[in-house]
Amino acid sequence: MKFCIFISFLILQVACGSYPPNFPKCKHGDESCLLKGAADILQHHFAGLPDVSLLPIEPFPVKKLNVERNPSSPVNVDIKLKDVIVEGFKAVKIDKFQGLKEDMSGRNAIAGVIPSLTIKGKYTLDGNVLVLPIKGNGDCEIKCKNVKFDFSWDFKKVEKDGKIYAALEHVKLQFEPDHVHFFFDHLFDGDASLQTTTNDFLNANWSEIFHEIQPGLTKAISLVAKAYIAKFFEHQPYAEYFQFWQTKEKYLEVHYKQLEQQVERPKIRLTMKFCIFITFLILQIAYGGYPSNFPKCKYGDEPCLIKGAADILKNHINGVADVNLLPIDPFSLKTLNVARNPASPVNVDIKLKDVIVEGFKDIKLEKFQGLKEDLSGRNVIAGSLDSLTIKGKYMLDGNVLVLPIKGDGNCEIKCKNIKFDFSWDFKKVEKDGKIYAALEHVKLQFEPDNVHFFFDHLFDGDASLQTSTNDFLNANWSEIFHEIQPGLSKALGLVFKSYIGKFFAHQPYAEYFQ
């Protein structure tokens, strides 16, 4: 019987061992542990962890963010943002993390400093700023430096199925930046002179303007923060967020002693079948937290592979950090470079950084071949995308057809109705006596129906040249795209290789399949 209990305990440890070892759990109200735990989450789980309802922290997507008009303020504007991306949270320095008491009483507070926070998105704006009427819609970017913040809330007990969960109420956010920089493009229907003048005016008076919109902005952001933290705490009963492993071990230790005592009683007969049943039951409990819809197929089973990929796109769009599945939409890239081709009429260096790619979640897969047991042969994923948008900071230099072109700033490239085909070979890699799969000989082919380019700040911000150049690029999009297509395909192919390769590097190849 001792052997049975030992095996059960061992299996529980092995089964639970694949949970992230650095995912923190603390005692109730242990501020030093909570501070360290928050730092660990920012370091190891900033891409999110959907299976515990932890959304991505960096980049942080927000569907909309609205600041309401205040008629009594000299800054009397409606600001509506959508498709918002917030960047900078992963560098946050947390100085205070108080509360999280066992009985949920009292105030809970997180405070610290964010060195740099950038809010990007689509805006509509209408109203008056100090003495200046202002109106526009388009892309915007708001950069805040050295932001001191303090976010606090109360917990409210919510009972579900006889267990106590924590809901958030009475949230309050205070934040104060050292500096704010505004950029709104397409102000006054794109009038370049008025746009430049207005942005210059906003930034010259940033402090007065920010402090007037601060109450509305604070309220809007606090509701986003409330939704984020509340979603995490609604995942499981409140008590289960604290000292999970210690509780499990104590539970097993107590029951180990009880079962030992029962074995010594002559009336208790525990058979091997019962031992196996207990072991199996513990194994089921240990694995219960894994996502039930995370797919596994037989080798080379194309219908299952297509369905499995669709399930991942539907249920794991934000990634699963613990199996090295990165967020899919929005998809973040540090850099994306297309090298110059001197033999081409489109002879340019294009360097993108801080890239956000959107649209992968609506992918339609039509082919998923390969993934054989012996790793032989070509592996292929093919399908279509309704729309793909690539946004980021660009540097561009060269010639496009007959036009010299140069600039640096923000860019957006929109592709419509894309057909794609991505293929690769697997290479066997042996580690610790087990076979892993690495990718090699990757090839990407893709063909859009239409491409639209937008590069701001071309020719040092000359508005007339910028407009005429963008118009020229879009009037000749097909010729231009097909000239840069080989370089772009190579660059994106390496990105996909890294993405899929990182996933397959997580565990031995055989363990991905039924």
C-alpha positions as CSV (number, residue, x, y, z in Angstrom):
1,M,0.0,0.0,0.0
2,K,2.9,2.4,0.8
3,F,4.2,1.7,-2.7
4,C,0.7,2.5,-4.2
5,I,0.6,5.8,-2.3
6,F,4.1,6.6,-3.4
7,I,3.3,6.0,-7.1
8,S,0.1,8.1,-6.9
9,F,2.1,10.9,-5.3
10,L,4.9,10.6,-7.9
11,I,2.4,10.7,-10.8
12,L,0.7,13.8,-9.3
13,Q,4.1,15.6,-9.1
14,V,5.0,14.6,-12.7
15,A,1.6,15.5,-14.1
16,C,1.6,18.9,-12.4
17,G,5.3,19.4,-13.2
18,S,4.5,20.6,-16.7
19,Y,2.7,23.6,-15.3
20,P,4.9,26.8,-15.5
21,P,7.3,26.5,-12.5
22,N,7.6,30.2,-12.3
23,F,3.9,30.9,-12.2
24,P,3.6,32.5,-8.8
25,K,1.4,31.7,-5.8
26,C,1.7,33.5,-2.5
27,K,0.1,33.5,0.9
28,H,-2.8,35.9,1.4
29,G,-1.5,39.5,1.9
30,D,2.2,38.6,1.5
31,E,3.3,41.9,-0.1
32,S,7.0,40.9,-0.8
33,C,5.8,37.6,-2.4
34,L,3.1,39.5,-4.4
35,L,5.7,42.0,-5.7
36,K,8.0,39.2,-6.8
37,G,5.1,37.2,-8.3
38,A,3.9,40.2,-10.3
39,A,7.5,40.7,-11.6
40,D,7.6,37.0,-12.6
41,I,4.4,37.2,-14.5
42,L,5.7,40.3,-16.4
43,Q,8.9,38.4,-17.2
44,H,7.6,35.0,-18.1
45,H,3.9,35.4,-19.1
46,F,3.6,38.8,-20.7
47,A,2.2,37.1,-23.8
48,G,-0.7,35.8,-21.7
49,L,-1.8,32.4,-20.4
50,P,-5.3,31.8,-21.7
51,D,-5.8,28.7,-19.5
52,V,-5.9,30.8,-16.4
53,S,-7.6,33.7,-18.1
54,L,-4.5,35.8,-18.1
55,L,-4.7,38.0,-21.1
56,P,-1.6,39.3,-23.0
57,I,0.1,42.2,-21.3
58,E,2.5,43.2,-24.1
59,P,1.3,44.3,-26.5
60,F,-2.1,45.0,-24.8
61,P,-5.0,45.2,-27.2
62,V,-8.1,47.2,-26.4
63,K,-11.1,47.3,-28.7
64,K,-12.1,50.8,-27.8
65,L,-11.1,53.6,-25.4
66,N,-13.4,56.7,-25.1
67,V,-12.8,60.0,-23.3
68,E,-16.1,61.9,-22.9
69,R,-16.6,65.6,-23.6
70,N,-16.5,68.0,-20.6
71,P,-18.4,71.2,-21.4
72,S,-17.0,73.0,-18.4
73,S,-13.4,72.3,-19.4
74,P,-11.2,74.5,-21.7
75,V,-10.3,71.1,-23.3
76,N,-13.9,70.2,-24.4
77,V,-13.5,67.2,-26.7
78,D,-14.9,63.8,-27.5
79,I,-12.0,61.4,-28.1
80,K,-13.0,57.9,-29.4
81,L,-10.2,55.3,-30.0
82,K,-10.7,51.9,-31.4
83,D,-8.4,49.0,-32.4
84,V,-6.0,50.2,-29.7
85,I,-2.6,48.7,-29.0
86,V,-0.9,49.7,-25.7
87,E,2.8,49.0,-25.4
88,G,5.1,49.4,-22.4
89,F,3.5,47.4,-19.6
90,K,6.2,44.6,-19.6
91,A,8.8,47.2,-18.4
92,V,6.6,48.3,-15.4
93,K,8.4,48.5,-12.1
94,I,5.9,47.7,-9.3
95,D,6.7,49.3,-5.9
96,K,3.5,48.4,-4.0
97,F,1.2,45.4,-4.0
98,Q,-1.1,45.4,-1.0
99,G,-4.3,43.6,0.0
100,L,-5.5,40.2,-1.2
101,K,-6.5,39.2,2.3
102,E,-8.0,35.8,3.0
103,D,-11.4,37.3,3.9
104,M,-11.2,39.8,0.9
105,S,-11.6,42.7,3.3
106,G,-10.0,46.1,2.9
107,R,-8.5,47.9,-0.1
108,N,-6.3,46.2,-2.7
109,A,-3.6,48.3,-4.4
110,I,-0.9,48.0,-7.1
111,A,1.4,51.0,-7.6
112,G,4.6,51.6,-9.5
113,V,6.2,53.3,-12.5
114,I,6.0,52.6,-16.3
115,P,9.1,54.1,-18.0
116,S,7.3,54.5,-21.4
117,L,3.7,53.9,-22.4
118,T,2.5,54.2,-25.9
119,I,-1.2,54.2,-27.0
120,K,-1.8,53.6,-30.7
121,G,-5.1,53.2,-32.5
122,K,-7.8,54.7,-34.8
123,Y,-9.3,57.9,-33.5
124,T,-12.2,60.2,-34.0
125,L,-11.9,63.6,-32.3
126,D,-14.3,66.6,-32.2
127,G,-14.4,69.7,-29.9
128,N,-12.2,72.5,-28.7
129,V,-8.7,72.5,-27.2
130,L,-8.1,75.7,-25.2
131,V,-8.7,78.3,-28.0
132,L,-8.4,75.9,-30.9
133,P,-11.3,74.1,-32.6
134,I,-10.2,70.6,-33.5
135,K,-11.6,67.8,-35.6
136,G,-10.3,64.6,-37.3
137,N,-10.2,60.9,-37.7
138,G,-7.4,58.5,-38.6
139,D,-4.4,57.0,-36.8
140,C,-3.1,58.4,-33.5
141,E,-0.2,57.8,-31.1
142,I,0.0,59.1,-27.6
143,K,3.4,58.6,-25.8
144,C,3.7,59.0,-22.0
145,K,7.0,59.0,-20.2
146,N,7.8,57.9,-16.6
147,V,4.2,57.3,-15.6
148,K,3.6,56.9,-11.9
149,F,0.4,55.0,-11.2
150,D,-1.7,53.7,-8.3
151,F,-4.6,51.3,-9.1
152,S,-6.9,50.2,-6.2
153,W,-10.1,48.2,-5.8
154,D,-12.4,46.3,-3.4
155,F,-13.3,42.7,-3.7
156,K,-16.9,41.5,-3.6
157,K,-17.6,37.9,-2.7
158,V,-19.6,36.0,-5.4
159,E,-20.8,32.5,-4.7
160,K,-21.0,29.9,-7.5
161,D,-21.6,26.2,-7.1
162,G,-21.0,26.5,-3.4
163,K,-17.6,28.2,-3.8
164,I,-16.5,31.8,-3.3
165,Y,-15.1,33.8,-6.2
166,A,-13.8,37.4,-6.2
167,A,-15.3,40.2,-8.2
168,L,-13.9,43.7,-8.5
169,E,-15.8,46.9,-7.5
170,H,-15.0,50.5,-6.5
171,V,-12.0,50.7,-8.8
172,K,-9.8,53.8,-8.7
173,L,-6.8,54.7,-10.9
174,Q,-4.4,57.6,-10.5
175,F,-1.5,58.2,-12.9
176,E,0.8,61.0,-13.6
177,P,3.4,61.1,-16.5
178,D,6.4,63.3,-16.6
179,H,5.7,64.1,-20.3
180,V,3.1,63.4,-23.0
181,H,3.5,63.6,-26.8
182,F,0.5,63.6,-29.1
183,F,0.3,62.7,-32.8
184,F,-3.0,62.7,-34.7
185,D,-2.8,62.2,-38.4
186,H,-5.6,63.3,-40.9
187,L,-6.8,66.2,-38.8
188,F,-9.2,68.6,-40.6
189,D,-9.8,66.1,-43.5
190,G,-6.0,65.7,-44.0
191,D,-5.1,69.4,-44.4
192,A,-1.3,69.0,-43.9
193,S,-0.7,72.6,-42.8
194,L,-3.5,72.5,-40.2
195,Q,-2.5,69.0,-39.0
196,T,1.1,70.1,-38.4
197,T,0.1,73.3,-36.6
198,T,-2.4,71.5,-34.4
199,N,0.0,68.7,-33.4
200,D,2.6,71.3,-32.6
201,F,0.1,73.3,-30.5
202,L,-1.0,70.2,-28.6
203,N,2.6,69.2,-27.7
204,A,3.6,72.8,-26.8
205,N,0.7,72.8,-24.3
206,W,0.8,69.1,-23.4
207,S,0.6,69.6,-19.6
208,E,-2.5,71.8,-19.6
209,I,-4.2,69.5,-22.2
210,F,-3.4,66.3,-20.5
211,H,-4.5,67.4,-17.0
212,E,-7.8,68.5,-18.5
213,I,-8.6,65.2,-20.1
214,Q,-6.9,63.2,-17.3
215,P,-10.2,62.5,-15.3
216,G,-12.0,61.1,-18.4
217,L,-8.9,59.2,-19.6
218,T,-8.3,57.8,-16.1
219,K,-11.9,56.6,-15.9
220,A,-11.7,54.9,-19.3
221,I,-8.4,53.1,-18.5
222,S,-9.5,52.1,-15.0
223,L,-12.5,50.2,-16.6
224,V,-10.0,48.4,-18.9
225,A,-7.8,47.5,-15.9
226,K,-10.8,46.3,-13.9
227,A,-12.0,44.0,-16.8
228,Y,-8.4,42.6,-17.1
229,I,-8.0,41.8,-13.4
230,A,-11.6,40.6,-13.0
231,K,-11.3,38.1,-15.8
232,F,-8.2,36.6,-14.1
233,F,-10.0,36.3,-10.8
234,E,-13.2,34.8,-12.2
235,H,-11.3,31.8,-13.6
236,Q,-11.4,29.8,-10.3
237,P,-12.4,30.2,-6.6
238,Y,-10.5,32.9,-4.8
239,A,-8.8,30.5,-2.3
240,E,-7.2,28.5,-5.1
241,Y,-5.0,31.4,-6.2
242,F,-2.9,31.1,-3.0
243,Q,-0.3,28.5,-1.9
244,F,-1.7,25.8,-4.2
245,W,1.3,23.5,-4.1
246,Q,1.7,23.7,-0.3
247,T,-2.0,22.9,0.2
248,K,-1.7,19.9,-2.2
249,E,1.3,18.5,-0.4
250,K,-0.2,18.9,3.0
251,Y,-3.4,17.2,1.7
252,L,-1.4,14.2,0.4
253,E,0.7,14.0,3.6
254,V,-2.4,13.8,5.8
255,H,-4.1,11.2,3.6
256,Y,-0.8,9.3,3.3
257,K,-0.8,8.9,7.1
258,Q,-4.5,8.0,7.2
259,L,-4.1,5.3,4.6
260,E,-1.0,3.9,6.3
261,Q,-3.1,3.5,9.5
262,Q,-5.8,1.8,7.5
263,V,-3.4,-0.7,6.0
264,E,-2.5,-2.0,9.4
265,R,-6.1,-2.8,10.2
266,P,-6.9,-6.5,9.3
267,K,-10.4,-5.7,8.1
268,I,-9.2,-3.3,5.4
269,R,-8.1,-5.1,2.2
270,L,-6.8,-2.8,-0.6
271,T,-6.3,-4.6,-3.9
272,M,-4.0,-3.7,-6.7
273,K,-7.0,-2.8,-8.8
274,F,-8.0,-0.2,-6.2
275,C,-4.4,1.1,-6.2
276,I,-4.5,1.6,-10.0
277,F,-7.9,3.3,-9.7
278,I,-6.6,5.8,-7.1
279,T,-3.5,6.5,-9.3
280,F,-5.6,7.0,-12.4
281,L,-8.1,9.3,-10.5
282,I,-5.2,11.5,-9.2
283,L,-3.8,11.6,-12.7
284,Q,-7.1,12.8,-14.1
285,I,-7.4,15.5,-11.4
286,A,-3.8,16.7,-12.1
287,Y,-4.4,17.0,-15.8
288,G,-7.9,18.5,-15.4
289,G,-6.6,22.1,-15.8
290,Y,-5.3,21.6,-19.3
291,P,-7.5,23.1,-22.1
292,S,-9.8,20.3,-23.2
293,N,-10.0,21.8,-26.7
294,F,-6.2,21.9,-27.3
295,P,-6.0,19.5,-30.3
296,K,-4.0,16.3,-30.9
297,C,-4.2,14.3,-34.1
298,K,-2.8,11.1,-35.5
299,Y,0.3,11.5,-37.7
300,G,-0.5,12.9,-41.2
301,D,-4.3,13.1,-40.5
302,E,-5.1,16.1,-42.7
303,P,-8.8,16.6,-41.8
304,C,-7.9,16.5,-38.1
305,L,-4.9,18.8,-38.6
306,I,-7.1,21.3,-40.4
307,K,-9.7,21.1,-37.7
308,G,-7.0,21.3,-35.0
309,A,-5.5,24.4,-36.5
310,A,-8.9,26.0,-36.7
311,D,-9.5,25.2,-33.0
312,I,-6.2,26.8,-32.1
313,L,-7.2,30.0,-34.1
314,K,-10.5,30.0,-32.3
315,N,-9.6,29.1,-28.7
316,H,-6.0,30.0,-28.3
317,I,-5.7,33.3,-30.4
318,N,-3.8,34.9,-27.5
319,G,-1.2,32.1,-27.3
320,V,-0.4,29.4,-24.7
321,A,3.0,30.4,-23.3
322,D,3.5,27.0,-21.6
323,V,3.6,25.1,-24.9
324,N,5.6,27.9,-26.7
325,L,2.5,29.0,-28.7
326,L,2.9,32.7,-29.2
327,P,-0.1,35.1,-29.6
328,I,-1.5,34.9,-33.2
329,D,-3.6,38.0,-33.5
330,P,-2.3,40.6,-33.0
331,F,1.1,39.1,-34.0
332,S,4.1,41.1,-32.8
333,L,7.5,41.4,-34.5
334,K,10.5,43.3,-33.4
335,T,11.8,43.7,-36.9
336,L,10.9,42.9,-40.5
337,N,13.4,43.8,-43.2
338,V,13.2,43.6,-47.0
339,A,16.6,43.9,-48.6
340,R,17.5,46.1,-51.6
341,N,17.6,44.4,-55.1
342,P,19.8,46.5,-57.4
343,A,18.5,44.6,-60.5
344,S,14.9,45.5,-59.8
345,P,13.0,48.7,-60.8
346,V,11.8,48.8,-57.2
347,N,15.3,49.1,-55.6
348,V,14.6,49.9,-51.9
349,D,15.7,49.0,-48.4
350,I,12.7,48.6,-46.2
351,K,13.3,48.2,-42.5
352,L,10.3,47.8,-40.1
353,K,10.4,47.6,-36.3
354,D,7.8,47.3,-33.5
355,V,5.6,45.6,-36.1
356,I,2.0,44.6,-35.4
357,V,0.4,42.1,-37.8
358,E,-3.4,41.8,-37.7
359,G,-5.8,39.4,-39.5
360,F,-4.4,35.9,-38.8
361,K,-7.4,35.0,-36.7
362,D,-9.7,35.0,-39.8
363,I,-7.5,32.6,-41.7
364,K,-9.2,29.9,-43.7
365,L,-7.1,26.7,-44.0
366,E,-7.6,24.5,-47.0
367,K,-4.6,22.3,-46.8
368,F,-2.5,20.9,-44.0
369,Q,-0.3,18.0,-45.3
370,G,2.7,16.2,-43.9
371,L,3.6,15.7,-40.2
372,K,4.5,12.1,-40.7
373,E,5.7,9.8,-37.9
374,D,9.2,9.6,-39.4
375,L,9.3,13.4,-40.1
376,S,10.0,12.6,-43.8
377,G,8.6,14.5,-46.8
378,R,7.4,18.1,-47.2
379,N,5.0,19.7,-44.8
380,V,2.5,22.2,-46.2
381,I,-0.1,24.7,-44.8
382,A,-2.2,26.6,-47.4
383,G,-5.3,28.7,-47.3
384,S,-6.5,32.3,-47.6
385,L,-6.9,35.5,-45.6
386,D,-9.6,38.1,-46.1
387,S,-7.4,40.9,-44.9
388,L,-3.9,41.3,-43.4
389,T,-2.6,44.6,-42.0
390,I,1.1,45.3,-41.2
391,K,1.8,48.3,-39.0
392,G,5.0,49.6,-37.6
393,K,7.9,52.1,-37.6
394,Y,9.7,52.2,-41.0
395,M,12.9,53.3,-42.6
396,L,12.9,53.4,-46.4
397,D,15.5,54.4,-48.9
398,G,15.9,53.8,-52.6
399,N,14.0,54.1,-55.9
400,V,10.5,53.0,-56.9
401,L,10.2,52.7,-60.7
402,V,11.2,56.2,-61.7
403,L,10.6,57.8,-58.3
404,P,13.4,58.3,-55.7
405,I,11.9,57.7,-52.2
406,K,13.1,58.2,-48.7
407,G,11.5,58.5,-45.2
408,D,11.1,57.2,-41.7
409,G,8.0,57.2,-39.4
410,N,4.8,55.1,-39.2
411,C,3.6,52.9,-41.9
412,E,0.6,50.7,-42.7
413,I,0.4,48.1,-45.4
414,K,-3.0,46.5,-46.0
415,C,-3.4,43.3,-48.1
416,K,-6.7,42.0,-49.3
417,N,-7.8,38.4,-50.2
418,I,-4.5,36.7,-49.8
419,K,-3.8,33.2,-51.0
420,F,-0.8,31.6,-49.3
421,D,1.2,28.4,-49.2
422,F,3.9,27.8,-46.5
423,S,6.0,24.6,-46.7
424,W,9.0,23.2,-44.8
425,D,11.1,20.1,-44.1
426,F,11.6,18.6,-40.6
427,K,15.1,17.8,-39.3
428,K,15.5,15.3,-36.5
429,V,17.3,16.7,-33.4
430,E,18.2,14.4,-30.6
431,K,18.1,15.8,-27.0
432,D,18.4,13.7,-23.9
433,G,17.7,10.6,-25.9
434,K,14.5,11.9,-27.4
435,I,13.7,13.1,-31.0
436,Y,12.6,16.8,-31.5
437,A,11.6,18.4,-34.8
438,A,13.4,21.5,-36.2
439,L,12.4,23.3,-39.3
440,E,14.5,23.8,-42.4
441,H,14.1,24.6,-46.1
442,V,11.1,26.9,-45.5
443,K,9.3,28.5,-48.4
444,L,6.4,31.0,-48.4
445,Q,4.3,31.9,-51.4
446,F,1.5,34.5,-51.1
447,E,-0.6,36.5,-53.5
448,P,-3.0,39.3,-52.6
449,D,-5.8,40.7,-54.7
450,N,-4.9,44.3,-53.6
451,V,-2.3,46.1,-51.5
452,H,-2.6,49.6,-50.1
453,F,0.5,51.4,-48.8
454,F,0.7,54.3,-46.4
455,F,4.0,55.8,-45.2
456,D,3.9,59.0,-43.2
457,H,6.8,61.4,-42.8
458,L,8.2,60.8,-46.2
459,F,10.9,63.3,-47.4
460,D,11.3,64.7,-43.9
461,G,7.6,65.3,-43.5
462,D,7.0,67.3,-46.7
463,A,3.2,67.0,-46.9
464,S,2.9,67.5,-50.7
465,L,5.6,65.0,-51.6
466,Q,4.2,62.5,-49.0
467,T,0.7,62.6,-50.5
468,S,1.8,62.4,-54.1
469,T,4.3,59.5,-53.3
470,N,1.6,57.5,-51.4
471,D,-0.8,58.1,-54.3
472,F,1.8,56.9,-56.8
473,L,2.6,53.7,-54.8
474,N,-1.1,52.8,-54.6
475,A,-1.8,53.6,-58.3
476,N,1.1,51.2,-59.1
477,W,0.6,48.7,-56.2
478,S,0.7,45.6,-58.4
479,E,4.0,46.3,-60.1
480,I,5.6,47.5,-56.8
481,F,4.3,44.6,-54.7
482,H,5.5,41.9,-57.2
483,E,9.0,43.5,-57.3
484,I,9.3,43.4,-53.5
485,Q,7.4,40.1,-53.1
486,P,10.5,37.8,-53.2
487,G,12.2,39.8,-50.4
488,L,9.0,40.1,-48.4
489,S,8.2,36.4,-48.8
490,K,11.7,35.5,-47.5
491,A,11.4,37.8,-44.5
492,L,7.9,36.5,-43.6
493,G,9.0,32.9,-44.2
494,L,11.7,33.3,-41.6
495,V,9.2,34.7,-39.2
496,F,6.9,31.7,-39.7
497,K,9.8,29.4,-39.4
498,S,10.7,30.9,-36.0
499,Y,7.0,30.8,-34.8
500,I,6.4,27.1,-35.8
501,G,9.9,26.1,-34.8
502,K,9.5,27.5,-31.3
503,F,6.3,25.5,-30.9
504,F,7.9,22.2,-32.0
505,A,11.0,22.9,-29.8
506,H,8.8,22.7,-26.7
507,Q,8.7,18.8,-26.4
508,P,9.6,15.6,-28.3
509,Y,7.9,15.3,-31.6
510,A,5.9,12.2,-30.8
511,E,4.2,13.9,-27.9
512,Y,2.3,16.2,-30.2
513,F,0.3,13.3,-31.6
514,Q,-2.3,10.8,-30.3
